Amino acid sequence: MPRRLMSAFMLAIGSFAGSLVYRRRMARRVERVDLYSDDGSMASIAAGSPEAERLLTLARELVSLAR
Amino acid sequence: MLSFMDAAQALADLTEISSQVVHVAIVDENGAVLATTIPDSGRASRFVERVATLLDEAEELRRAHGLPGLAQLEAATLEGSVFAVRRDGRVIAATTRPDPTVGLVFYDLKHCLRSIGEAPASNGAAGRTRKKSGDAA
């Protein structure tokens, strides 16, 4: 009985840790455009704005062309 | 004067050290393809055309945000990322798998462009030397 309880406990811990890693990884996968200048400054434009969408559409075409 | 073989060698070195890069194209100041990993010439020229359009659009965006000259960019999509680096009129553009190690990809692309500009004796002499399993992260 204690062994079964321990197994269930370990399974629950593992599932929780796995879901944390998955959610963290998915949160990082956000569509965006990062522009870097000569002087080292950077602008990050997130998906959703019309200006970013034009570039992201081109980027999606490029990714599929290169497959 | 740069020969096509130099660019091809630099590209071969890049694809050897970087496991994150899927396809790459190097374009000279006149828009001519110096080297690419895309085997089909039609697809390669479409790829280079789209990269030029992407850079034009990025220039407009850069001006709108009041940034000085555009040196490099990353456009990250859910299917993968597009990287472009400009140096001395040349452009190197690459696609990667989703969620790449951004700093490492930029480093490898810049190193590739630099190695083209260098004398043949120093071609590919510095930097990372082989693919690492950690690159795939």
N, CA and C atoms of all chains as a GROMACS GRO file, in nm:
protein
  612
    1MET      N    1   0.082  -0.122   0.000
    1MET     CA    2   0.000   0.000   0.000
    1MET      C    3   0.085   0.127   0.000
    2PRO      N    4   0.187   0.138   0.088
    2PRO     CA    5   0.272   0.257   0.084
    2PRO      C    6   0.343   0.271  -0.049
    3ARG      N    7   0.381   0.154  -0.110
    3ARG     CA    8   0.450   0.161  -0.239
    3ARG      C    9   0.357   0.219  -0.347
    4ARG      N   10   0.231   0.177  -0.347
    4ARG     CA   11   0.134   0.228  -0.446
    4ARG      C   12   0.109   0.377  -0.425
    5LEU      N   13   0.104   0.414  -0.299
    5LEU     CA   14   0.084   0.556  -0.266
    5LEU      C   15   0.202   0.639  -0.314
    6MET      N   16   0.321   0.583  -0.293
    6MET     CA   17   0.444   0.651  -0.335
    6MET      C   18   0.447   0.666  -0.487
    7SER      N   19   0.407   0.558  -0.558
    7SER     CA   20   0.405   0.563  -0.705
    7SER      C   21   0.309   0.670  -0.755
    8ALA      N   22   0.191   0.675  -0.694
    8ALA     CA   23   0.092   0.775  -0.734
    8ALA      C   24   0.145   0.916  -0.706
    9PHE      N   25   0.211   0.930  -0.593
    9PHE     CA   26   0.266   1.060  -0.557
    9PHE      C   27   0.374   1.104  -0.658
   10MET      N   28   0.462   1.010  -0.692
   10MET     CA   29   0.569   1.041  -0.788
   10MET      C   30   0.511   1.074  -0.926
   11LEU      N   31   0.406   1.002  -0.963
   11LEU     CA   32   0.341   1.027  -1.092
   11LEU      C   33   0.281   1.168  -1.094
   12ALA      N   34   0.218   1.206  -0.983
   12ALA     CA   35   0.158   1.339  -0.974
   12ALA      C   36   0.264   1.448  -0.982
   13ILE      N   37   0.376   1.426  -0.912
   13ILE     CA   38   0.487   1.524  -0.914
   13ILE      C   39   0.542   1.537  -1.056
   14GLY      N   40   0.562   1.421  -1.122
   14GLY     CA   41   0.616   1.421  -1.258
   14GLY      C   42   0.524   1.492  -1.356
   15SER      N   43   0.395   1.467  -1.344
   15SER     CA   44   0.298   1.532  -1.433
   15SER      C   45   0.298   1.683  -1.412
   16PHE      N   46   0.304   1.724  -1.287
   16PHE     CA   47   0.303   1.866  -1.257
   16PHE      C   48   0.429   1.934  -1.315
   17ALA      N   49   0.544   1.870  -1.294
   17ALA     CA   50   0.670   1.926  -1.346
   17ALA      C   51   0.666   1.933  -1.499
   18GLY      N   52   0.613   1.827  -1.561
   18GLY     CA   53   0.603   1.824  -1.706
   18GLY      C   54   0.514   1.934  -1.760
   19SER      N   55   0.401   1.957  -1.693
   19SER     CA   56   0.310   2.062  -1.740
   19SER      C   57   0.373   2.200  -1.724
   20LEU      N   58   0.453   2.217  -1.618
   20LEU     CA   59   0.522   2.346  -1.598
   20LEU      C   60   0.621   2.372  -1.712
   21VAL      N   61   0.700   2.270  -1.746
   21VAL     CA   62   0.799   2.284  -1.853
   21VAL      C   63   0.728   2.313  -1.985
   22TYR      N   64   0.618   2.240  -2.013
   22TYR     CA   65   0.544   2.258  -2.137
   22TYR      C   66   0.488   2.399  -2.148
   23ARG      N   67   0.426   2.446  -2.037
   23ARG     CA   68   0.366   2.580  -2.040
   23ARG      C   69   0.472   2.689  -2.058
   24ARG      N   70   0.587   2.670  -1.992
   24ARG     CA   71   0.694   2.768  -2.004
   24ARG      C   72   0.748   2.772  -2.146
   25ARG      N   73   0.763   2.654  -2.206
   25ARG     CA   74   0.814   2.646  -2.343
   25ARG      C   75   0.716   2.709  -2.443
   26MET      N   76   0.587   2.681  -2.424
   26MET     CA   77   0.487   2.737  -2.515
   26MET      C   78   0.478   2.889  -2.502
   27ALA      N   79   0.496   2.940  -2.380
   27ALA     CA   80   0.489   3.084  -2.356
   27ALA      C   81   0.601   3.157  -2.430
   28ARG      N   82   0.715   3.088  -2.447
   28ARG     CA   83   0.827   3.151  -2.518
   28ARG      C   84   0.802   3.159  -2.668
   29ARG      N   85   0.714   3.070  -2.718
   29ARG     CA   86   0.692   3.065  -2.863
   29ARG      C   87   0.586   3.165  -2.905
   30VAL      N   88   0.626   3.292  -2.904
   30VAL     CA   89   0.535   3.399  -2.944
   30VAL      C   90   0.588   3.457  -3.074
   31GLU      N   91   0.497   3.484  -3.168
   31GLU     CA   92   0.539   3.542  -3.294
   31GLU      C   93   0.576   3.689  -3.273
   32ARG      N   94   0.689   3.729  -3.330
   32ARG     CA   95   0.736   3.866  -3.314
   32ARG      C   96   0.841   3.898  -3.419
   33VAL      N   97   0.870   4.027  -3.434
   33VAL     CA   98   0.978   4.070  -3.520
   33VAL      C   99   1.074   4.153  -3.436
   34ASP      N  100   1.202   4.116  -3.435
   34ASP     CA  101   1.304   4.190  -3.363
   34ASP      C  102   1.396   4.257  -3.463
   35LEU      N  103   1.407   4.389  -3.453
   35LEU     CA  104   1.496   4.465  -3.542
   35LEU      C  105   1.615   4.514  -3.462
   36TYR      N  106   1.734   4.489  -3.513
   36TYR     CA  107   1.857   4.529  -3.444
   36TYR      C  108   1.929   4.634  -3.528
   37SER      N  109   1.969   4.743  -3.464
   37SER     CA  110   2.036   4.852  -3.536
   37SER      C  111   2.186   4.841  -3.527
   38ASP      N  112   2.252   4.926  -3.609
   38ASP     CA  113   2.399   4.931  -3.609
   38ASP      C  114   2.455   4.966  -3.472
   39ASP      N  115   2.383   5.053  -3.399
   39ASP     CA  116   2.435   5.100  -3.270
   39ASP      C  117   2.401   5.005  -3.155
   40GLY      N  118   2.342   4.893  -3.185
   40GLY     CA  119   2.312   4.794  -3.082
   40GLY      C  120   2.172   4.806  -3.024
   41SER      N  121   2.098   4.910  -3.062
   41SER     CA  122   1.961   4.922  -3.012
   41SER      C  123   1.870   4.822  -3.083
   42MET      N  124   1.759   4.790  -3.019
   42MET     CA  125   1.669   4.686  -3.073
   42MET      C  126   1.524   4.725  -3.051
   43ALA      N  127   1.440   4.693  -3.148
   43ALA     CA  128   1.296   4.712  -3.132
   43ALA      C  129   1.228   4.578  -3.154
   44SER      N  130   1.142   4.540  -3.063
   44SER     CA  131   1.069   4.415  -3.076
   44SER      C  132   0.923   4.448  -3.100
   45ILE      N  133   0.870   4.398  -3.210
   45ILE     CA  134   0.730   4.427  -3.246
   45ILE      C  135   0.653   4.296  -3.242
   46ALA      N  136   0.558   4.290  -3.153
   46ALA     CA  137   0.482   4.166  -3.135
   46ALA      C  138   0.377   4.148  -3.243
   47ALA      N  139   0.339   4.025  -3.267
   47ALA     CA  140   0.233   3.995  -3.365
   47ALA      C  141   0.105   4.062  -3.319
   48GLY      N  142   0.026   4.102  -3.417
   48GLY     CA  143  -0.100   4.168  -3.384
   48GLY      C  144  -0.107   4.306  -3.446
   49SER      N  145   0.008   4.375  -3.449
   49SER     CA  146   0.010   4.506  -3.513
   49SER      C  147   0.022   4.485  -3.664
   50PRO      N  148  -0.042   4.574  -3.744
   50PRO     CA  149  -0.039   4.556  -3.890
   50PRO      C  150   0.103   4.555  -3.946
   51GLU      N  151   0.191   4.638  -3.888
   51GLU     CA  152   0.328   4.647  -3.938
   51GLU      C  153   0.405   4.515  -3.915
   52ALA      N  154   0.382   4.452  -3.799
   52ALA     CA  155   0.448   4.324  -3.773
   52ALA      C  156   0.387   4.215  -3.859
   53GLU      N  157   0.257   4.221  -3.884
   53GLU     CA  158   0.191   4.114  -3.961
   53GLU      C  159   0.244   4.104  -4.103
   54ARG      N  160   0.278   4.220  -4.164
   54ARG     CA  161   0.332   4.217  -4.301
   54ARG      C  162   0.463   4.137  -4.303
   55LEU      N  163   0.548   4.165  -4.205
   55LEU     CA  164   0.677   4.095  -4.199
   55LEU      C  165   0.660   3.948  -4.162
   56LEU      N  166   0.566   3.922  -4.072
   56LEU     CA  167   0.546   3.783  -4.029
   56LEU      C  168   0.488   3.698  -4.142
   57THR      N  169   0.402   3.760  -4.227
   57THR     CA  170   0.349   3.688  -4.343
   57THR      C  171   0.462   3.648  -4.436
   58LEU      N  172   0.554   3.744  -4.460
   58LEU     CA  173   0.671   3.713  -4.544
   58LEU      C  174   0.758   3.605  -4.479
   59ALA      N  175   0.774   3.616  -4.347
   59ALA     CA  176   0.858   3.518  -4.276
   59ALA      C  177   0.798   3.378  -4.286
   60ARG      N  178   0.664   3.369  -4.274
   60ARG     CA  179   0.599   3.237  -4.286
   60ARG      C  180   0.621   3.178  -4.426
   61GLU      N  181   0.612   3.266  -4.529
   61GLU     CA  182   0.637   3.220  -4.666
   61GLU      C  183   0.779   3.168  -4.681
   62LEU      N  184   0.874   3.242  -4.620
   62LEU     CA  185   1.014   3.202  -4.629
   62LEU      C  186   1.039   3.069  -4.560
   63VAL      N  187   0.979   3.052  -4.444
   63VAL     CA  188   0.996   2.925  -4.370
   63VAL      C  189   0.940   2.809  -4.451
   64SER      N  190   0.823   2.829  -4.513
   64SER     CA  191   0.765   2.719  -4.591
   64SER      C  192   0.841   2.696  -4.721
   65LEU      N  193   0.895   2.804  -4.781
   65LEU     CA  194   0.977   2.788  -4.902
   65LEU      C  195   1.103   2.708  -4.875
   66ALA      N  196   1.157   2.727  -4.755
   66ALA     CA  197   1.285   2.664  -4.722
   66ALA      C  198   1.269   2.522  -4.671
   67ARG      N  199   1.147   2.473  -4.662
   67ARG     CA  200   1.127   2.336  -4.611
   67ARG      C  201   1.169   2.231  -4.712
   68MET      N  202   3.898   3.986  -5.495
   68MET     CA  203   3.760   3.971  -5.542
   68MET      C  204   3.703   3.838  -5.491
   69LEU      N  205   3.581   3.843  -5.449
   69LEU     CA  206   3.516   3.724  -5.395
   69LEU      C  207   3.484   3.625  -5.506
   70SER      N  208   3.510   3.500  -5.482
   70SER     CA  209   3.468   3.399  -5.580
   70SER      C  210   3.350   3.324  -5.521
   71PHE      N  211   3.272   3.258  -5.608
   71PHE     CA  212   3.154   3.184  -5.563
   71PHE      C  213   3.196   3.068  -5.473
   72MET      N  214   3.317   3.015  -5.497
   72MET     CA  215   3.366   2.905  -5.417
   72MET      C  216   3.385   2.948  -5.272
   73ASP      N  217   3.433   3.070  -5.250
   73ASP     CA  218   3.453   3.120  -5.114
   73ASP      C  219   3.322   3.121  -5.037
   74ALA      N  220   3.217   3.173  -5.101
   74ALA     CA  221   3.087   3.180  -5.035
   74ALA      C  222   3.032   3.041  -5.010
   75ALA      N  223   3.051   2.952  -5.106
   75ALA     CA  224   3.003   2.814  -5.089
   75ALA      C  225   3.074   2.745  -4.974
   76GLN      N  226   3.205   2.772  -4.961
   76GLN     CA  227   3.282   2.712  -4.852
   76GLN      C  228   3.235   2.767  -4.717
   77ALA      N  229   3.210   2.898  -4.713
   77ALA     CA  230   3.163   2.960  -4.590
   77ALA      C  231   3.027   2.902  -4.550
   78LEU      N  232   2.945   2.879  -4.650
   78LEU     CA  233   2.812   2.822  -4.625
   78LEU      C  234   2.824   2.677  -4.574
   79ALA      N  235   2.916   2.604  -4.633
   79ALA     CA  236   2.939   2.465  -4.589
   79ALA      C  237   2.986   2.463  -4.444
   80ASP      N  238   3.075   2.557  -4.410
   80ASP     CA  239   3.124   2.566  -4.272
   80ASP      C  240   3.008   2.599  -4.177
   81LEU      N  241   2.923   2.691  -4.221
   81LEU     CA  242   2.810   2.732  -4.136
   81LEU      C  243   2.716   2.615  -4.109
   82THR      N  244   2.680   2.544  -4.214
   82THR     CA  245   2.585   2.433  -4.195
   82THR      C  246   2.648   2.319  -4.116
   83GLU      N  247   2.783   2.315  -4.115
   83GLU     CA  248   2.850   2.211  -4.037
   83GLU      C  249   2.846   2.244  -3.887
   84ILE      N  250   2.863   2.373  -3.855
   84ILE     CA  251   2.871   2.409  -3.712
   84ILE      C  252   2.733   2.436  -3.651
   85SER      N  253   2.636   2.476  -3.732
   85SER     CA  254   2.507   2.515  -3.676
   85SER      C  255   2.398   2.414  -3.712
   86SER      N  256   2.350   2.345  -3.611
   86SER     CA  257   2.243   2.248  -3.636
   86SER      C  258   2.106   2.314  -3.634
   87GLN      N  259   2.100   2.439  -3.596
   87GLN     CA  260   1.971   2.507  -3.585
   87GLN      C  261   1.924   2.563  -3.719
   88VAL      N  262   2.019   2.590  -3.806
   88VAL     CA  263   1.987   2.649  -3.936
   88VAL      C  264   1.929   2.543  -4.028
   89VAL      N  265   1.817   2.576  -4.092
   89VAL     CA  266   1.755   2.484  -4.188
   89VAL      C  267   1.806   2.513  -4.329
   90HIS      N  268   1.787   2.638  -4.375
   90HIS     CA  269   1.839   2.679  -4.506
   90HIS      C  270   1.897   2.819  -4.498
   91VAL      N  271   1.995   2.843  -4.582
   91VAL     CA  272   2.066   2.972  -4.581
   91VAL      C  273   2.086   3.020  -4.724
   92ALA      N  274   2.087   3.150  -4.742
   92ALA     CA  275   2.126   3.208  -4.871
   92ALA      C  276   2.213   3.330  -4.844
   93ILE      N  277   2.317   3.344  -4.925
   93ILE     CA  278   2.405   3.462  -4.916
   93ILE      C  279   2.390   3.539  -5.046
   94VAL      N  280   2.362   3.668  -5.031
   94VAL     CA  281   2.334   3.754  -5.147
   94VAL      C  282   2.434   3.868  -5.148
   95ASP      N  283   2.484   3.904  -5.268
   95ASP     CA  284   2.580   4.014  -5.274
   95ASP      C  285   2.507   4.148  -5.285
   96GLU      N  286   2.585   4.255  -5.297
   96GLU     CA  287   2.529   4.390  -5.295
   96GLU      C  288   2.437   4.418  -5.414
   97ASN      N  289   2.452   4.339  -5.522
   97ASN     CA  290   2.366   4.357  -5.640
   97ASN      C  291   2.243   4.265  -5.638
   98GLY      N  292   2.229   4.188  -5.534
   98GLY     CA  293   2.113   4.099  -5.523
   98GLY      C  294   2.137   3.962  -5.584
   99ALA      N  295   2.259   3.936  -5.630
   99ALA     CA  296   2.290   3.805  -5.689
   99ALA      C  297   2.317   3.704  -5.578
  100VAL      N  298   2.270   3.581  -5.601
  100VAL     CA  299   2.290   3.475  -5.501
  100VAL      C  300   2.434   3.423  -5.511
  101LEU      N  301   2.509   3.438  -5.401
  101LEU     CA  302   2.647   3.389  -5.398
  101LEU      C  303   2.651   3.241  -5.364
  102ALA      N  304   2.564   3.203  -5.270
  102ALA     CA  305   2.558   3.062  -5.230
  102ALA      C  306   2.427   3.039  -5.156
  103THR      N  307   2.376   2.921  -5.167
  103THR     CA  308   2.254   2.885  -5.095
  103THR      C  309   2.249   2.734  -5.070
  104THR      N  310   2.177   2.697  -4.967
  104THR     CA  311   2.159   2.554  -4.940
  104THR      C  312   2.031   2.501  -5.003
  105ILE      N  313   1.952   2.592  -5.063
  105ILE     CA  314   1.827   2.548  -5.127
  105ILE      C  315   1.862   2.489  -5.264
  106PRO      N  316   1.837   2.360  -5.281
  106PRO     CA  317   1.884   2.295  -5.403
  106PRO      C  318   1.812   2.340  -5.530
  107ASP      N  319   1.683   2.368  -5.520
  107ASP     CA  320   1.605   2.406  -5.638
  107ASP      C  321   1.627   2.554  -5.668
  108SER      N  322   1.672   2.584  -5.790
  108SER     CA  323   1.708   2.723  -5.823
  108SER      C  324   1.586   2.816  -5.823
  109GLY      N  325   1.471   2.762  -5.867
  109GLY     CA  326   1.349   2.844  -5.868
  109GLY      C  327   1.308   2.885  -5.726
  110ARG      N  328   1.312   2.788  -5.636
  110ARG     CA  329   1.277   2.816  -5.497
  110ARG      C  330   1.380   2.908  -5.433
  111ALA      N  331   1.506   2.889  -5.472
  111ALA     CA  332   1.613   2.974  -5.417
  111ALA      C  333   1.593   3.118  -5.459
  112SER      N  334   1.557   3.141  -5.586
  112SER     CA  335   1.538   3.280  -5.629
  112SER      C  336   1.413   3.341  -5.567
  113ARG      N  337   1.307   3.260  -5.546
  113ARG     CA  338   1.188   3.312  -5.477
  113ARG      C  339   1.223   3.346  -5.332
  114PHE      N  340   1.305   3.260  -5.271
  114PHE     CA  341   1.349   3.283  -5.133
  114PHE      C  342   1.423   3.417  -5.123
  115VAL      N  343   1.515   3.440  -5.214
  115VAL     CA  344   1.596   3.563  -5.211
  115VAL      C  345   1.509   3.686  -5.238
  116GLU      N  346   1.413   3.673  -5.330
  116GLU     CA  347   1.320   3.785  -5.356
  116GLU      C  348   1.242   3.821  -5.230
  117ARG      N  349   1.191   3.717  -5.161
  117ARG     CA  350   1.113   3.742  -5.038
  117ARG      C  351   1.201   3.804  -4.929
  118VAL      N  352   1.327   3.761  -4.923
  118VAL     CA  353   1.418   3.818  -4.824
  118VAL      C  354   1.438   3.967  -4.852
  119ALA      N  355   1.454   4.002  -4.980
  119ALA     CA  356   1.471   4.144  -5.017
  119ALA      C  357   1.348   4.224  -4.977
  120THR      N  358   1.228   4.168  -5.001
  120THR     CA  359   1.104   4.236  -4.962
  120THR      C  360   1.096   4.250  -4.811
  121LEU      N  361   1.135   4.142  -4.741
  121LEU     CA  362   1.134   4.144  -4.594
  121LEU      C  363   1.225   4.256  -4.542
  122LEU      N  364   1.342   4.270  -4.602
  122LEU     CA  365   1.436   4.374  -4.558
  122LEU      C  366   1.383   4.513  -4.590
  123ASP      N  367   1.316   4.528  -4.705
  123ASP     CA  368   1.256   4.658  -4.739
  123ASP      C  369   1.149   4.696  -4.637
  124GLU      N  370   1.064   4.599  -4.605
  124GLU     CA  371   0.957   4.624  -4.506
  124GLU      C  372   1.018   4.655  -4.368
  125ALA      N  373   1.126   4.583  -4.336
  125ALA     CA  374   1.192   4.605  -4.206
  125ALA      C  375   1.254   4.744  -4.200
  126GLU      N  376   1.305   4.791  -4.314
  126GLU     CA  377   1.361   4.926  -4.320
  126GLU      C  378   1.254   5.030  -4.289
  127GLU      N  379   1.136   5.011  -4.348
  127GLU     CA  380   1.024   5.104  -4.321
  127GLU      C  381   0.989   5.104  -4.173
  128LEU      N  382   0.985   4.984  -4.118
  128LEU     CA  383   0.951   4.968  -3.976
  128LEU      C  384   1.058   5.034  -3.888
  129ARG      N  385   1.183   5.015  -3.927
  129ARG     CA  386   1.295   5.075  -3.853
  129ARG      C  387   1.282   5.228  -3.851
  130ARG      N  388   1.252   5.284  -3.969
  130ARG     CA  389   1.237   5.430  -3.977
  130ARG      C  390   1.121   5.476  -3.890
  131ALA      N  391   1.011   5.399  -3.895
  131ALA     CA  392   0.893   5.436  -3.817
  131ALA      C  393   0.922   5.435  -3.667
  132HIS      N  394   1.015   5.350  -3.625
  132HIS     CA  395   1.049   5.341  -3.483
  132HIS      C  396   1.169   5.428  -3.447
  133GLY      N  397   1.219   5.504  -3.545
  133GLY     CA  398   1.328   5.598  -3.519
  133GLY      C  399   1.461   5.532  -3.486
  134LEU      N  400   1.482   5.411  -3.540
  134LEU     CA  401   1.609   5.342  -3.513
  134LEU      C  402   1.711   5.380  -3.620
  135PRO      N  403   1.841   5.381  -3.583
  135PRO     CA  404   1.943   5.399  -3.688
  135PRO      C  405   1.952   5.276  -3.778
  136GLY      N  406   2.052   5.270  -3.865
  136GLY     CA  407   2.061   5.167  -3.970
  136GLY      C  408   2.034   5.024  -3.922
  137LEU      N  409   1.959   4.951  -4.005
  137LEU     CA  410   1.924   4.813  -3.971
  137LEU      C  411   2.043   4.721  -3.997
  138ALA      N  412   2.086   4.648  -3.895
  138ALA     CA  413   2.200   4.558  -3.908
  138ALA      C  414   2.154   4.413  -3.920
  139GLN      N  415   2.052   4.376  -3.845
  139GLN     CA  416   2.006   4.237  -3.847
  139GLN      C  417   1.863   4.228  -3.796
  140LEU      N  418   1.796   4.119  -3.827
  140LEU     CA  419   1.659   4.102  -3.780
  140LEU      C  420   1.629   3.955  -3.758
  141GLU      N  421   1.530   3.934  -3.673
  141GLU     CA  422   1.473   3.800  -3.658
  141GLU      C  423   1.322   3.814  -3.664
  142ALA      N  424   1.259   3.737  -3.751
  142ALA     CA  425   1.113   3.729  -3.754
  142ALA      C  426   1.076   3.589  -3.707
  143ALA      N  427   1.018   3.582  -3.587
  143ALA     CA  428   0.988   3.452  -3.526
  143ALA      C  429   0.842   3.416  -3.549
  144THR      N  430   0.819   3.302  -3.613
  144THR     CA  431   0.683   3.250  -3.632
  144THR      C  432   0.672   3.117  -3.559
  145LEU      N  433   0.552   3.064  -3.553
  145LEU     CA  434   0.534   2.936  -3.483
  145LEU      C  435   0.596   2.820  -3.559
  146GLU      N  436   0.613   2.838  -3.692
  146GLU     CA  437   0.670   2.730  -3.774
  146GLU      C  438   0.822   2.735  -3.780
  147GLY      N  439   0.879   2.851  -3.742
  147GLY     CA  440   1.024   2.868  -3.748
  147GLY      C  441   1.058   3.015  -3.754
  148SER      N  442   1.188   3.044  -3.751
  148SER     CA  443   1.231   3.183  -3.754
  148SER      C  444   1.307   3.214  -3.882
  149VAL      N  445   1.305   3.342  -3.920
  149VAL     CA  446   1.386   3.391  -4.031
  149VAL      C  447   1.486   3.490  -3.974
  150PHE      N  448   1.611   3.471  -4.005
  150PHE     CA  449   1.717   3.561  -3.961
  150PHE      C  450   1.778   3.627  -4.085
  151ALA      N  451   1.814   3.754  -4.073
  151ALA     CA  452   1.888   3.820  -4.180
  151ALA      C  453   1.992   3.911  -4.117
  152VAL      N  454   2.112   3.906  -4.172
  152VAL     CA  455   2.222   3.991  -4.124
  152VAL      C  456   2.282   4.060  -4.245
  153ARG      N  457   2.305   4.193  -4.231
  153ARG     CA  458   2.366   4.269  -4.341
  153ARG      C  459   2.506   4.314  -4.300
  154ARG      N  460   2.598   4.305  -4.394
  154ARG     CA  461   2.734   4.351  -4.366
  154ARG      C  462   2.802   4.386  -4.498
  155ASP      N  463   2.850   4.509  -4.510
  155ASP     CA  464   2.920   4.556  -4.630
  155ASP      C  465   2.841   4.530  -4.757
  156GLY      N  466   2.711   4.550  -4.751
  156GLY     CA  467   2.627   4.532  -4.869
  156GLY      C  468   2.578   4.390  -4.890
  157ARG      N  469   2.646   4.294  -4.830
  157ARG     CA  470   2.603   4.155  -4.844
  157ARG      C  471   2.498   4.122  -4.739
  158VAL      N  472   2.415   4.025  -4.774
  158VAL     CA  473   2.310   3.980  -4.682
  158VAL      C  474   2.320   3.829  -4.669
  159ILE      N  475   2.309   3.782  -4.546
  159ILE     CA  476   2.293   3.638  -4.525
  159ILE      C  477   2.159   3.618  -4.457
  160ALA      N  478   2.076   3.531  -4.513
  160ALA     CA  479   1.943   3.505  -4.457
  160ALA      C  480   1.930   3.357  -4.431
  161ALA      N  481   1.869   3.324  -4.318
  161ALA     CA  482   1.856   3.182  -4.281
  161ALA      C  483   1.720   3.157  -4.218
  162THR      N  484   1.674   3.036  -4.237
  162THR     CA  485   1.554   2.992  -4.164
  162THR      C  486   1.598   2.889  -4.062
  163THR      N  487   1.525   2.886  -3.950
  163THR     CA  488   1.556   2.790  -3.845
  163THR      C  489   1.428   2.719  -3.802
  164ARG      N  490   1.446   2.619  -3.719
  164ARG     CA  491   1.332   2.555  -3.655
  164ARG      C  492   1.272   2.650  -3.552
  165PRO      N  493   1.152   2.622  -3.500
  165PRO     CA  494   1.094   2.711  -3.398
  165PRO      C  495   1.182   2.718  -3.274
  166ASP      N  496   1.175   2.834  -3.209
  166ASP     CA  497   1.241   2.855  -3.080
  166ASP      C  498   1.392   2.830  -3.086
  167PRO      N  499   1.463   2.898  -3.177
  167PRO     CA  500   1.608   2.876  -3.186
  167PRO      C  501   1.682   2.953  -3.076
  168THR      N  502   1.811   2.924  -3.060
  168THR     CA  503   1.896   3.003  -2.970
  168THR      C  504   1.943   3.125  -3.048
  169VAL      N  505   1.873   3.237  -3.026
  169VAL     CA  506   1.887   3.354  -3.114
  169VAL      C  507   2.032   3.404  -3.122
  170GLY      N  508   2.096   3.422  -3.006
  170GLY     CA  509   2.231   3.474  -3.004
  170GLY      C  510   2.329   3.388  -3.080
  171LEU      N  511   2.311   3.258  -3.069
  171LEU     CA  512   2.400   3.163  -3.136
  171LEU      C  513   2.381   3.168  -3.288
  172VAL      N  514   2.257   3.179  -3.332
  172VAL     CA  515   2.230   3.184  -3.477
  172VAL      C  516   2.290   3.313  -3.535
  173PHE      N  517   2.268   3.426  -3.467
  173PHE     CA  518   2.325   3.552  -3.516
  173PHE      C  519   2.478   3.543  -3.520
  174TYR      N  520   2.536   3.484  -3.416
  174TYR     CA  521   2.682   3.470  -3.411
  174TYR      C  522   2.732   3.391  -3.531
  175ASP      N  523   2.666   3.280  -3.558
  175ASP     CA  524   2.710   3.194  -3.669
  175ASP      C  525   2.693   3.262  -3.805
  176LEU      N  526   2.582   3.335  -3.821
  176LEU     CA  527   2.559   3.404  -3.949
  176LEU      C  528   2.662   3.515  -3.969
  177LYS      N  529   2.689   3.590  -3.862
  177LYS     CA  530   2.788   3.699  -3.873
  177LYS      C  531   2.927   3.644  -3.901
  178HIS      N  532   2.956   3.534  -3.836
  178HIS     CA  533   3.087   3.471  -3.858
  178HIS      C  534   3.100   3.425  -4.003
  179CYS      N  535   2.992   3.372  -4.058
  179CYS     CA  536   2.992   3.327  -4.196
  179CYS      C  537   3.018   3.444  -4.292
  180LEU      N  538   2.947   3.556  -4.270
  180LEU     CA  539   2.967   3.674  -4.356
  180LEU      C  540   3.109   3.727  -4.344
  181ARG      N  541   3.160   3.730  -4.220
  181ARG     CA  542   3.296   3.779  -4.198
  181ARG      C  543   3.398   3.692  -4.271
  182SER      N  544   3.376   3.562  -4.266
  182SER     CA  545   3.474   3.471  -4.326
  182SER      C  546   3.478   3.488  -4.478
  183ILE      N  547   3.367   3.531  -4.538
  183ILE     CA  548   3.367   3.556  -4.682
  183ILE      C  549   3.454   3.678  -4.713
  184GLY      N  550   3.448   3.776  -4.627
  184GLY     CA  551   3.523   3.899  -4.650
  184GLY      C  552   3.670   3.886  -4.623
  185GLU      N  553   3.709   3.782  -4.550
  185GLU     CA  554   3.850   3.767  -4.514
  185GLU      C  555   3.929   3.703  -4.626
  186ALA      N  556   4.062   3.710  -4.609
  186ALA     CA  557   4.152   3.646  -4.706
  186ALA      C  558   4.131   3.495  -4.702
  187PRO      N  559   4.154   3.425  -4.814
  187PRO     CA  560   4.131   3.281  -4.819
  187PRO      C  561   4.206   3.204  -4.711
  188ALA      N  562   4.327   3.252  -4.672
  188ALA     CA  563   4.408   3.179  -4.574
  188ALA      C  564   4.339   3.173  -4.438
  189SER      N  565   4.258   3.278  -4.405
  189SER     CA  566   4.194   3.280  -4.274
  189SER      C  567   4.049   3.238  -4.280
  190ASN      N  568   4.007   3.191  -4.396
  190ASN     CA  569   3.867   3.154  -4.414
  190ASN      C  570   3.823   3.045  -4.317
  191GLY      N  571   3.727   3.081  -4.229
  191GLY     CA  572   3.672   2.982  -4.139
  191GLY      C  573   3.766   2.941  -4.027
  192ALA      N  574   3.864   3.026  -3.994
  192ALA     CA  575   3.963   2.986  -3.895
  192ALA      C  576   3.916   3.002  -3.752
  193ALA      N  577   3.823   3.094  -3.727
  193ALA     CA  578   3.786   3.123  -3.589
  193ALA      C  579   3.645   3.074  -3.558
  194GLY      N  580   3.611   3.083  -3.429
  194GLY     CA  581   3.474   3.054  -3.389
  194GLY      C  582   3.452   2.908  -3.358
  195ARG      N  583   3.323   2.868  -3.361
  195ARG     CA  584   3.289   2.731  -3.328
  195ARG      C  585   3.339   2.638  -3.435
  196THR      N  586   3.372   2.516  -3.397
  196THR     CA  587   3.437   2.428  -3.492
  196THR      C  588   3.353   2.308  -3.534
  197ARG      N  589   3.253   2.275  -3.460
  197ARG     CA  590   3.173   2.160  -3.501
  197ARG      C  591   3.036   2.169  -3.437
  198LYS      N  592   2.944   2.089  -3.491
  198LYS     CA  593   2.810   2.086  -3.436
  198LYS      C  594   2.813   2.032  -3.295
  199LYS      N  595   2.734   2.096  -3.209
  199LYS     CA  596   2.723   2.045  -3.074
  199LYS      C  597   2.580   2.000  -3.051
  200SER      N  598   2.566   1.900  -2.969
  200SER     CA  599   2.431   1.850  -2.943
  200SER      C  600   2.348   1.956  -2.874
  201GLY      N  601   2.414   2.048  -2.798
  201GLY     CA  602   2.343   2.154  -2.729
  201GLY      C  603   2.277   2.252  -2.823
  202ASP      N  604   2.324   2.258  -2.947
  202ASP     CA  605   2.266   2.350  -3.044
  202ASP      C  606   2.121   2.319  -3.073
  203ALA      N  607   2.086   2.194  -3.056
  203ALA     CA  608   1.951   2.151  -3.092
  203ALA      C  609   1.848   2.195  -2.990
  204ALA      N  610   1.891   2.250  -2.877
  204ALA     CA  611   1.797   2.287  -2.770
  204ALA      C  612   1.704   2.397  -2.811
   0.00000   0.00000   0.00000
